[in-house]
């Protein structure tokens, strides 16, 4: 059984990554011993959370380990600490303990430096043009004269694992490779080659060699390599695989899958070559800066890194990495005070910034603006609000004086939300089950699967995680159809009746994009579907009339005469001036002749379309793999307000 390793980084739980670290190791790094209560309070003051106090044996017991397995495990106390998802510098013992020491005033924030090699000649990584279609970017660095022990080695590996799970998005954006620099010989070359032409001994084997093609199949089927199986699909179907060679043709790594065994890191390693291949160059630089900033403290000359020249053969461009990118940001003193709710002078703010590694900080000559230096480890600082947040943490939330607000207001629901809640209750009483579907979907599902042409109203994502998240939905109907698709095995003798009241997002074509107008707008919709042995058009039609009645919108006199028999007076209970009617529709997702538009007018004006309903076309049902008829409804409930 695989159990959490002492000092290892745990899995992501909720929104926060969890760092698991031995208490004794952490206290040694902090030069002080705390009680559990004292350390819990310290974590709160610093802006992280001590989530759990446990040990290896307890964790294994929860997983059902046997007595024999439990005997080999440690009972030493382990702290599980939740850290903010964008604080990559806190994902290892080195980073957390260093940040806490700076926060407590035990040390100054380090300055990270690039140091040229003693030979005067930088190492070179040449990027071949063939990599352009697979993973086009690579960044590199060298840590010289580093000293590893077991604890440091484990922390070094664990930081890479946690970065892979978070910032690197399971290695799809960035993959980290670390190598014993003394076992390889530069210059290095980054290629993309056919799977059959790549042959090497991977890190997971002792002496067995594989071609890249055989290795993918091995990792997909071998239970002992199941931790690598999730990464195989990233490149498996590509015609060319990325691979890094040294001067002698030795394979360093097959990113993003595995490193070669020849250059593996060991406790005796003293010089480390780091390469990060990527599809996102910005994130690659953040990852590399984070790794070298955390572990350069173990070098003979702390916080120094040797740069590498990355040469792109196709363009001749040379990029020197790591960047160790630092920059300055500003924030108004009054803005910080008002946002936090304190009265702190500028000089005090400068001191607080140093506690949060935002130094050197200074007050500009205008006496109103604070300028801070953001180090390479703080890529989470994007705006003056982030500076204010850090100042608030350093000031101490417990030190903020509670005040009675100067204004007296009573909170309440927005009218649109209240109206939506009332509709939810009534539609549920009509026998419909509420669902909540995803706001992102593919262009195919939003348009093509509904037999519609793209209308230019969908807001698209510039960097979707996959094809399923290309655009923000402009209609709720695909989500309901997907619910039916994923519940095909359920019994539907009485029919499925589901609904959703939620927002869609549309491009705002009436306004030019500015700082305050983003070019898109939300629209609250009601969508419902009946699916079962019959098409159920009359059932959805009945729901339309019920919703309009509840909204106190009366049917038009002609509609009452033609469609409503016996309940005329009930349907005349209305808000004065609002009437609706039903007209034949032409929405291509519905059967021709079995589609209707819902029209409403105010104070004798022109009828305006506010929704539609009808029997879903078989081609649409086939696209969502639904084998029975269905009728659907969608109304813009903002128009009913």
C-alpha positions as CSV (number, residue, x, y, z in Angstrom):
1,X,0.0,0.0,0.0
2,X,1.2,3.4,-0.9
3,X,1.0,5.8,2.0
4,X,1.7,9.5,2.4
5,X,5.4,10.1,2.8
6,X,6.6,12.3,5.7
7,X,7.2,15.8,4.4
8,X,5.3,15.1,1.2
9,X,2.8,17.3,-0.4
10,X,-0.7,15.8,-0.4
11,X,-3.4,16.0,-3.0
12,X,-5.5,19.0,-3.7
13,X,-8.4,19.1,-1.3
14,X,-11.2,21.5,-2.3
15,X,-9.7,24.7,-3.6
16,X,-6.5,24.7,-1.6
17,X,-3.4,22.5,-2.1
18,X,-2.4,20.7,1.1
19,X,1.1,20.6,2.3
20,X,2.0,17.7,4.6
21,X,5.2,18.2,6.6
22,X,6.7,16.6,9.7
23,X,6.3,18.9,12.7
24,X,9.9,18.3,13.9
25,X,11.3,19.2,10.5
26,X,9.3,22.4,10.3
27,X,10.1,23.5,13.8
28,X,13.8,22.9,13.1
29,X,13.6,25.2,10.1
30,X,11.7,27.8,12.1
31,X,14.3,27.7,15.0
32,X,11.5,27.4,17.5
33,X,9.2,24.8,19.0
34,X,5.5,25.6,19.2
35,X,2.5,23.9,20.8
36,X,-0.2,22.8,18.3
37,X,-2.4,25.7,19.4
38,X,0.4,28.2,19.0
39,X,1.2,27.0,15.5
40,X,-2.4,27.0,14.5
41,X,-2.6,30.7,15.5
42,X,0.6,31.4,13.6
43,X,-0.9,29.8,10.5
44,X,-4.0,31.9,10.9
45,X,-2.0,35.1,11.3
46,X,0.1,34.3,8.1
47,X,-3.0,33.5,6.0
48,X,-2.8,29.7,5.8
49,X,-4.7,27.1,7.7
50,X,-3.6,24.1,9.8
51,X,-6.1,21.7,8.5
52,X,-5.2,18.5,10.3
53,X,-2.7,17.0,12.8
54,X,-2.0,13.4,12.0
55,X,0.8,10.9,11.4
56,X,1.7,8.3,8.8
57,X,0.2,5.4,10.8
58,X,-3.1,7.2,11.4
59,X,-3.4,7.9,7.7
60,X,-2.7,4.3,6.8
61,X,-5.3,3.1,9.2
62,X,-7.9,5.2,7.5
63,X,-6.9,3.5,4.2
64,X,-7.4,0.1,5.8
65,X,-3.7,-1.0,6.1
66,X,-2.9,-4.2,7.8
67,X,-1.2,-4.6,11.1
68,X,2.0,-5.7,9.4
69,X,2.0,-2.6,7.2
70,X,1.2,-0.3,10.2
71,X,4.3,-1.5,12.1
72,X,6.6,-0.1,9.5
73,X,5.1,3.4,9.6
74,X,6.1,6.4,11.7
75,X,4.0,7.9,14.4
76,X,5.8,11.2,14.2
77,X,3.4,14.1,14.1
78,X,2.6,15.5,10.6
79,X,0.9,18.8,10.0
80,X,-1.4,19.2,7.0
81,X,-1.5,22.8,6.0
82,X,-3.9,24.3,3.4
83,X,-2.2,27.0,1.4
84,X,-3.8,29.4,-1.2
85,X,-3.8,27.8,-4.6
86,X,-1.8,30.7,-6.1
87,X,1.0,30.7,-3.5
88,X,3.3,28.3,-5.3
89,X,6.2,29.4,-3.1
90,X,4.5,27.7,-0.1
91,X,4.2,24.2,-1.6
92,X,7.3,22.8,0.1
93,X,8.9,22.9,3.5
94,X,11.7,25.2,2.3
95,X,9.2,27.8,1.0
96,X,6.8,27.7,3.9
97,X,9.5,27.8,6.6
98,X,11.4,30.6,4.8
99,X,8.2,32.7,4.4
100,X,7.3,32.2,8.1
101,X,10.8,33.2,9.2
102,X,10.5,36.4,7.2
103,X,7.0,37.0,8.5
104,X,8.3,36.7,12.1
105,X,11.3,39.0,11.4
106,X,13.9,36.2,11.9
107,X,15.5,36.9,8.5
108,X,15.4,39.3,5.5
109,X,13.8,38.2,2.2
110,X,16.6,36.8,0.0
111,X,17.8,38.3,-3.2
112,X,17.9,35.7,-6.1
113,X,20.9,36.1,-8.4
114,X,22.0,34.7,-11.8
115,X,25.7,33.7,-11.6
116,X,27.7,33.0,-14.7
117,X,29.5,29.6,-14.9
118,X,33.2,29.6,-13.8
119,X,34.2,28.6,-17.3
120,X,32.6,31.7,-18.7
121,X,30.6,29.7,-21.2
122,X,26.9,29.1,-20.6
123,X,25.3,25.8,-21.2
124,X,23.1,25.7,-24.3
125,X,19.7,24.0,-25.1
126,X,18.9,24.0,-28.8
127,X,15.2,23.7,-29.6
128,X,14.5,22.0,-33.0
129,X,11.7,23.2,-35.3
130,X,10.0,19.8,-35.0
131,X,8.9,20.5,-31.5
132,X,6.6,23.3,-32.6
133,X,3.6,21.1,-33.1
134,X,3.9,19.3,-29.7
135,X,5.5,21.2,-26.9
136,X,7.2,24.3,-28.4
137,X,8.8,25.8,-25.4
138,X,11.6,24.9,-23.0
139,X,13.3,26.8,-20.2
140,X,16.4,25.6,-18.2
141,X,18.6,26.4,-15.3
142,X,21.5,24.8,-13.3
143,X,21.8,24.6,-9.5
144,X,25.5,24.4,-8.6
145,X,27.1,22.8,-5.5
146,X,23.8,21.8,-4.0
147,X,23.7,19.5,-1.0
148,X,21.0,16.9,-0.6
149,X,20.0,14.8,2.3
150,X,17.0,12.5,2.5
151,X,14.6,15.2,3.7
152,X,15.7,17.7,1.1
153,X,15.6,15.1,-1.7
154,X,12.0,14.2,-0.8
155,X,10.9,17.8,-0.6
156,X,12.6,18.5,-4.0
157,X,10.6,15.6,-5.6
158,X,7.4,16.6,-3.8
159,X,7.5,20.2,-4.9
160,X,7.7,19.0,-8.5
161,X,4.7,16.7,-8.0
162,X,2.6,19.5,-6.5
163,X,3.4,22.0,-9.2
164,X,2.5,19.3,-11.8
165,X,-0.9,18.9,-10.1
166,X,-1.6,22.6,-9.8
167,X,0.1,25.2,-12.0
168,X,1.2,22.7,-14.6
169,X,-2.4,21.3,-15.0
170,X,-1.3,17.7,-14.7
171,X,1.7,18.3,-17.0
172,X,-0.5,19.5,-19.9
173,X,0.9,23.0,-19.7
174,X,4.4,22.4,-18.2
175,X,6.4,19.3,-17.4
176,X,9.5,19.5,-15.1
177,X,12.6,17.4,-15.6
178,X,15.5,17.4,-13.2
179,X,18.8,15.7,-13.9
180,X,22.2,15.0,-12.3
181,X,24.3,17.5,-14.4
182,X,27.5,15.6,-13.9
183,X,26.2,12.4,-15.6
184,X,25.3,14.2,-18.9
185,X,27.3,16.4,-21.3
186,X,26.0,19.5,-23.0
187,X,25.1,21.2,-25.2
188,X,21.6,19.7,-25.1
189,X,19.0,19.4,-27.9
190,X,15.2,19.3,-27.7
191,X,13.7,17.3,-30.5
192,X,10.3,15.9,-31.6
193,X,10.8,12.4,-33.1
194,X,8.7,9.4,-34.1
195,X,7.9,7.1,-31.1
196,X,9.7,4.2,-32.7
197,X,13.0,6.1,-33.0
198,X,13.2,7.0,-29.3
199,X,14.9,4.3,-27.2
200,X,16.1,4.6,-23.6
201,X,15.9,3.2,-20.1
202,X,13.2,5.1,-18.2
203,X,13.5,6.2,-14.6
204,X,11.0,3.5,-13.5
205,X,13.2,0.7,-14.7
206,X,16.7,-0.6,-13.7
207,X,18.2,-1.6,-17.0
208,X,15.2,-2.5,-19.4
209,X,15.2,-0.3,-22.5
210,X,11.9,0.8,-24.3
211,X,11.0,2.6,-27.4
212,X,8.7,5.5,-26.7
213,X,5.8,3.6,-28.3
214,X,6.3,0.5,-26.2
215,X,6.7,2.7,-23.1
216,X,3.3,4.3,-23.6
217,X,1.6,0.8,-23.8
218,X,3.6,-0.3,-20.7
219,X,2.5,2.6,-18.6
220,X,-1.1,2.1,-19.7
221,X,-1.2,-1.5,-18.6
222,X,1.4,-2.0,-15.8
223,X,-0.3,-1.6,-12.3
224,X,3.1,-0.6,-10.8
225,X,3.1,2.5,-13.1
226,X,-0.5,3.6,-12.5
227,X,0.8,7.0,-11.3
228,X,2.1,7.7,-14.8
229,X,-1.0,6.4,-16.7
230,X,-2.9,9.8,-16.5
231,X,-0.1,11.5,-18.5
232,X,0.1,9.0,-21.3
233,X,-2.9,10.5,-23.3
234,X,-1.1,13.9,-23.5
235,X,1.2,12.7,-26.3
236,X,0.2,9.1,-27.1
237,X,-1.6,9.9,-30.3
238,X,0.8,12.5,-31.5
239,X,2.9,11.6,-34.6
240,X,6.1,13.0,-32.9
241,X,7.1,12.8,-29.3
242,X,9.2,15.4,-27.5
243,X,12.6,14.2,-26.3
244,X,15.7,15.8,-24.8
245,X,19.2,14.5,-25.7
246,X,22.7,15.5,-24.5
247,X,25.7,15.8,-26.8
248,X,26.3,12.0,-26.7
249,X,22.7,11.2,-27.6
250,X,21.7,10.1,-24.1
251,X,18.0,10.6,-23.5
252,X,17.5,12.9,-20.5
253,X,13.7,12.9,-20.6
254,X,10.6,12.1,-22.6
255,X,8.4,15.0,-21.5
256,X,5.8,15.1,-20.1
257,X,5.9,11.4,-19.2
258,X,9.2,10.3,-17.6
259,X,12.9,11.1,-17.2
260,X,15.7,8.8,-18.3
261,X,17.3,6.7,-15.6
262,X,20.8,7.6,-16.6
263,X,20.6,11.2,-15.3
264,X,18.4,10.5,-12.3
265,X,18.8,12.7,-9.1
266,X,20.5,10.9,-6.2
267,X,21.5,11.9,-2.7
268,X,25.1,12.3,-4.0
269,X,24.1,14.7,-6.7
270,X,25.8,18.1,-6.4
271,X,24.9,19.8,-9.7
272,X,21.3,19.8,-10.9
273,X,20.2,20.5,-14.5
274,X,16.5,21.6,-14.7
275,X,14.4,21.7,-17.8
276,X,10.8,22.6,-18.2
277,X,9.1,21.8,-21.5
278,X,5.8,23.6,-22.0
279,X,2.9,24.6,-24.2
280,X,2.6,27.8,-22.1
281,X,5.8,29.8,-21.9
282,X,4.6,32.2,-19.1
283,X,3.7,29.3,-16.8
284,X,7.0,27.5,-17.6
285,X,9.0,30.5,-16.4
286,X,6.9,30.7,-13.2
287,X,7.5,27.0,-12.6
288,X,11.2,27.3,-13.2
289,X,11.6,30.4,-11.1
290,X,9.7,28.7,-8.2
291,X,11.8,25.5,-8.2
292,X,15.2,27.3,-8.3
293,X,14.1,29.9,-5.8
294,X,13.0,27.3,-3.3
295,X,16.1,25.0,-3.6
296,X,18.9,27.4,-4.3
297,X,19.1,27.9,-0.6
298,X,20.8,24.5,-0.3
299,X,23.6,25.6,-2.8
300,X,27.1,26.4,-1.5
301,X,26.4,30.0,-2.6
302,X,22.7,30.3,-1.4
303,X,20.1,31.8,-3.7
304,X,22.2,31.8,-6.8
305,X,21.4,30.1,-10.1
306,X,23.4,29.5,-13.3
307,X,21.6,30.5,-16.5
308,X,21.2,28.5,-19.6
309,X,20.9,29.9,-23.2
310,X,17.8,28.4,-25.0
311,X,18.3,28.7,-28.8
312,X,15.4,28.3,-31.1
313,X,16.9,26.9,-34.2
314,X,14.1,27.9,-36.6
315,X,14.2,31.6,-35.7
316,X,17.7,32.0,-34.2
317,X,16.1,33.6,-31.1
318,X,18.1,33.1,-27.9
319,X,16.3,33.2,-24.5
320,X,18.3,33.2,-21.3
321,X,16.6,31.4,-18.5
322,X,15.7,31.4,-15.7
323,X,14.3,34.9,-15.8
324,X,13.9,35.3,-12.0
325,X,11.4,37.9,-12.9
326,X,10.8,40.7,-10.4
327,X,8.8,43.9,-11.0
328,X,7.4,46.9,-9.1
329,X,3.7,47.5,-8.3
330,X,2.0,50.5,-6.7
331,X,-0.9,51.0,-4.3
332,X,-2.4,54.2,-2.8
333,X,-2.0,54.4,0.9
334,X,-5.6,55.6,1.3
335,X,-6.9,52.8,-0.9
336,X,-5.1,50.2,1.3
337,X,-6.5,51.7,4.5
338,X,-10.0,52.0,3.2
339,X,-10.0,48.4,1.8
340,X,-8.8,46.9,5.0
341,X,-10.6,49.2,7.4
342,X,-7.5,50.5,9.3
343,X,-5.6,53.7,9.8
344,X,-1.9,52.8,9.1
345,X,0.7,55.3,8.1
346,X,2.9,54.8,5.0
347,X,6.1,54.1,7.0
348,X,4.3,51.3,8.9
349,X,3.0,49.9,5.5
350,X,6.6,49.7,4.2
351,X,7.5,47.6,7.2
352,X,4.5,45.3,6.7
353,X,5.4,44.8,3.0
354,X,8.8,43.5,4.0
355,X,7.2,40.9,6.3
356,X,5.3,39.6,3.2
357,X,8.4,39.6,0.9
358,X,7.3,42.6,-1.0
359,X,10.4,44.5,-0.5
360,X,12.3,46.7,-0.9
361,X,9.2,48.9,-0.6
362,X,9.2,52.7,-0.5
363,X,6.9,55.7,-0.4
364,X,6.9,57.8,-3.6
365,X,7.6,61.5,-3.4
366,X,3.9,62.3,-3.7
367,X,3.6,60.9,-0.1
368,X,0.4,59.0,-1.1
369,X,1.6,56.1,-3.2
370,X,3.4,52.9,-2.0
371,X,5.8,51.2,-4.4
372,X,6.7,47.6,-3.7
373,X,9.0,45.1,-5.3
374,X,7.4,41.8,-6.3
375,X,10.0,39.0,-6.3
376,X,10.0,36.0,-8.7
377,X,8.3,33.9,-6.0
378,X,5.2,36.0,-5.8
379,X,3.5,35.6,-9.2
380,X,0.2,35.9,-7.3
381,X,0.6,39.7,-6.9
382,X,-1.3,41.1,-9.9
383,X,-3.0,44.3,-8.6
384,X,-3.1,46.9,-5.8
385,X,-5.8,44.7,-4.1
386,X,-3.2,41.9,-3.7
387,X,-0.8,44.3,-2.0
388,X,-3.6,45.5,0.3
389,X,-4.4,41.9,1.1
390,X,-0.8,41.2,2.1
391,X,-0.6,44.3,4.2
392,X,-3.8,43.3,5.9
393,X,-2.3,39.9,6.7
394,X,0.9,41.4,8.1
395,X,-1.1,44.0,10.1
396,X,-3.1,41.2,11.6
397,X,-6.8,40.6,11.1
398,X,-7.2,40.3,14.8
399,X,-5.8,43.8,15.2
400,X,-8.5,45.4,13.0
401,X,-10.9,47.3,15.3
402,X,-14.5,46.3,14.8
403,X,-16.7,49.3,14.0
404,X,-20.3,50.0,13.5
405,X,-20.9,50.9,9.9
406,X,-21.6,54.6,9.3
407,X,-24.5,53.6,7.0
408,X,-27.6,51.7,8.1
409,X,-28.9,49.3,5.4
410,X,-31.0,46.1,5.4
411,X,-29.8,43.3,3.1
412,X,-32.2,41.5,0.8
413,X,-32.5,39.4,-2.3
414,X,-32.2,41.1,-5.7
415,X,-35.7,41.1,-7.2
416,X,-34.6,38.9,-10.1
417,X,-33.2,36.3,-7.7
418,X,-36.3,36.4,-5.6
419,X,-38.5,35.9,-8.6
420,X,-36.3,33.0,-9.7
421,X,-36.7,31.3,-6.3
422,X,-40.4,31.7,-6.4
423,X,-40.5,30.1,-9.9
424,X,-38.3,27.2,-8.7
425,X,-40.7,26.3,-5.9
426,X,-43.8,26.4,-8.2
427,X,-42.1,24.5,-11.1
428,X,-41.0,21.8,-8.6
429,X,-44.6,21.5,-7.4
430,X,-45.5,20.8,-11.0
431,X,-43.4,17.7,-10.8
432,X,-40.1,18.9,-12.3
433,X,-36.7,18.2,-10.8
434,X,-34.2,21.1,-10.7
435,X,-30.7,20.5,-12.2
436,X,-27.6,22.6,-12.3
437,X,-25.5,22.2,-15.4
438,X,-22.0,23.5,-16.5
439,X,-21.7,27.0,-17.8
440,X,-19.0,26.1,-20.3
441,X,-19.5,23.8,-23.3
442,X,-18.2,23.2,-26.8
443,X,-19.2,25.2,-29.9
444,X,-20.5,21.9,-31.3
445,X,-23.0,21.4,-28.4
446,X,-24.0,25.1,-28.3
447,X,-24.7,25.4,-32.0
448,X,-24.1,22.4,-34.4
449,X,-25.8,19.8,-32.2
450,X,-28.9,22.1,-32.0
451,X,-29.0,22.4,-35.8
452,X,-28.1,26.1,-35.5
453,X,-25.6,28.4,-37.2
454,X,-23.1,30.3,-35.1
455,X,-24.6,33.8,-34.5
456,X,-21.6,35.6,-33.1
457,X,-23.2,36.0,-29.6
458,X,-21.1,33.4,-27.8
459,X,-18.2,34.5,-25.6
460,X,-15.3,32.2,-26.4
461,X,-12.3,31.2,-24.2
462,X,-8.9,32.1,-25.5
463,X,-7.2,29.1,-23.8
464,X,-9.8,26.4,-23.1
465,X,-8.7,23.4,-21.1
466,X,-10.2,21.1,-23.7
467,X,-12.8,21.0,-26.5
468,X,-15.6,20.7,-24.0
469,X,-15.0,24.2,-22.6
470,X,-14.7,26.4,-25.7
471,X,-17.5,28.9,-25.1
472,X,-19.9,30.1,-22.4
473,X,-23.3,28.8,-23.1
474,X,-25.9,31.1,-24.8
475,X,-28.7,28.7,-24.0
476,X,-29.5,26.3,-21.2
477,X,-30.9,23.6,-23.5
478,X,-27.7,21.6,-24.2
479,X,-27.1,21.2,-20.5
480,X,-30.5,19.6,-20.0
481,X,-30.0,17.4,-23.0
482,X,-26.7,16.2,-21.6
483,X,-28.5,15.4,-18.3
484,X,-30.8,13.1,-20.3
485,X,-27.8,11.7,-22.1
486,X,-26.1,10.7,-18.9
487,X,-29.2,9.2,-17.4
488,X,-30.2,6.9,-20.2
489,X,-30.1,3.9,-17.9
490,X,-32.7,5.3,-15.5
491,X,-36.3,4.2,-15.8
492,X,-38.5,6.7,-17.6
493,X,-41.9,5.0,-17.6
494,X,-43.5,8.2,-16.3
495,X,-41.2,10.5,-18.2
496,X,-38.3,12.7,-17.2
497,X,-39.3,16.3,-16.1
498,X,-36.3,18.5,-15.3
499,X,-35.7,22.2,-15.3
500,X,-33.0,24.8,-14.7
501,X,-33.1,28.5,-13.9
502,X,-29.7,30.0,-14.4
503,X,-27.6,32.5,-16.5
504,X,-26.4,32.4,-20.0
505,X,-23.8,34.9,-21.3
506,X,-24.1,36.9,-24.5
507,X,-21.8,39.3,-26.2
508,X,-23.0,42.9,-25.6
509,X,-23.0,44.3,-29.1
510,X,-24.6,47.6,-28.1
511,X,-21.6,48.8,-26.1
512,X,-17.9,49.3,-26.9
513,X,-15.6,47.5,-24.5
514,X,-14.1,49.8,-21.9
515,X,-12.6,49.5,-18.4
516,X,-16.1,49.4,-16.9
517,X,-17.9,47.6,-19.8
518,X,-16.6,44.1,-20.5
519,X,-18.5,43.5,-23.7
520,X,-20.7,40.8,-22.5
521,X,-23.8,40.5,-20.3
522,X,-25.7,37.8,-18.3
523,X,-29.2,36.8,-19.1
524,X,-31.4,34.8,-16.7
525,X,-33.2,32.0,-18.3
526,X,-35.7,29.3,-17.4
527,X,-35.4,26.0,-19.4
528,X,-37.3,22.8,-18.9
529,X,-37.6,19.5,-20.7
530,X,-40.1,16.6,-20.7
531,X,-38.9,13.3,-22.2
532,X,-40.6,10.0,-22.1
533,X,-42.7,7.5,-24.1
534,X,-44.5,10.4,-25.9
535,X,-43.2,13.8,-27.1
536,X,-45.2,15.6,-24.4
537,X,-45.7,18.9,-26.3
538,X,-48.9,19.5,-24.3
539,X,-47.1,19.0,-21.0
540,X,-44.5,21.7,-21.9
541,X,-47.2,23.9,-23.3
542,X,-49.0,23.6,-19.9
543,X,-45.9,24.6,-18.1
544,X,-45.6,27.8,-20.3
545,X,-49.2,28.8,-19.4
546,X,-48.5,28.1,-15.7
547,X,-45.3,30.2,-15.6
548,X,-47.1,33.1,-17.3
549,X,-50.0,32.8,-14.9
550,X,-47.6,32.9,-11.9
551,X,-45.9,35.9,-13.4
552,X,-49.3,37.6,-13.7
553,X,-49.0,38.0,-17.4
554,X,-52.4,37.5,-19.0
555,X,-53.0,35.7,-22.3
556,X,-54.0,37.8,-25.2
557,X,-57.8,37.8,-25.8
558,X,-57.3,35.9,-29.1
559,X,-55.2,33.3,-27.3
560,X,-57.8,32.9,-24.6
561,X,-60.5,32.3,-27.2
562,X,-58.5,29.8,-29.2
563,X,-56.5,27.9,-26.5
564,X,-57.9,28.3,-23.0
565,X,-61.3,26.9,-22.2
566,X,-63.1,27.2,-18.8
567,X,-60.4,29.1,-16.9
568,X,-60.7,32.5,-18.6
569,X,-61.2,34.5,-15.5
570,X,-58.2,32.9,-13.7
571,X,-55.9,33.8,-16.5
572,X,-57.1,37.4,-16.5
573,X,-55.4,38.0,-13.1
574,X,-52.5,40.1,-14.4
575,X,-50.3,43.1,-14.1
576,X,-52.0,45.8,-16.1
577,X,-50.7,46.2,-19.6
578,X,-48.9,42.8,-19.9
579,X,-50.2,40.1,-22.2
580,X,-48.7,37.2,-24.0
581,X,-49.6,34.9,-26.9
582,X,-48.2,31.8,-28.7
583,X,-47.2,31.9,-32.3
584,X,-45.8,29.3,-34.7
585,X,-42.0,29.1,-34.4
586,X,-39.2,28.3,-36.7
587,X,-36.4,27.3,-34.3
588,X,-34.4,24.6,-36.2
589,X,-33.9,22.5,-33.1
590,X,-37.7,21.7,-33.0
591,X,-39.9,19.8,-35.4
592,X,-41.4,22.0,-38.1
593,X,-45.0,22.6,-37.2
594,X,-44.4,21.5,-33.6
595,X,-42.5,24.6,-32.5
596,X,-43.9,27.8,-30.9
597,X,-42.6,31.2,-29.9
598,X,-43.8,32.9,-26.7
599,X,-44.6,36.5,-27.4
600,X,-45.3,39.3,-24.9
601,X,-46.2,43.0,-25.2
602,X,-46.5,45.9,-22.8
603,X,-49.1,48.7,-22.8
604,X,-50.4,48.0,-26.3
605,X,-47.0,47.9,-27.8
606,X,-45.6,45.4,-30.3
607,X,-45.3,41.7,-29.4
608,X,-41.7,40.7,-28.5
609,X,-40.3,37.2,-28.4
610,X,-39.3,36.1,-24.9
611,X,-38.9,32.4,-25.4
612,X,-39.8,29.3,-27.4
613,X,-40.8,25.7,-26.9
614,X,-41.5,22.6,-29.0
615,X,-40.8,19.0,-29.8
616,X,-37.1,18.3,-30.2
617,X,-36.0,17.3,-33.7
618,X,-34.7,13.7,-34.0
619,X,-31.4,14.9,-35.4
620,X,-30.8,16.9,-32.1
621,X,-31.7,13.9,-30.0
622,X,-29.3,11.7,-32.0
623,X,-26.5,14.2,-31.4
624,X,-27.0,13.7,-27.7
625,X,-27.6,10.0,-28.0
626,X,-31.1,10.2,-26.6
627,X,-33.4,7.4,-27.8
628,X,-36.8,8.7,-26.9
629,X,-38.8,11.9,-27.8
630,X,-38.7,15.1,-25.8
631,X,-40.2,18.6,-25.7
632,X,-38.3,21.6,-24.4
633,X,-38.9,25.1,-23.2
634,X,-36.7,28.2,-22.7
635,X,-37.9,31.6,-21.5
636,X,-35.9,34.8,-20.7
637,X,-37.3,35.5,-17.3
638,X,-35.8,38.9,-17.1
639,X,-38.5,40.0,-19.6
640,X,-41.1,38.8,-17.1
641,X,-39.9,41.1,-14.5
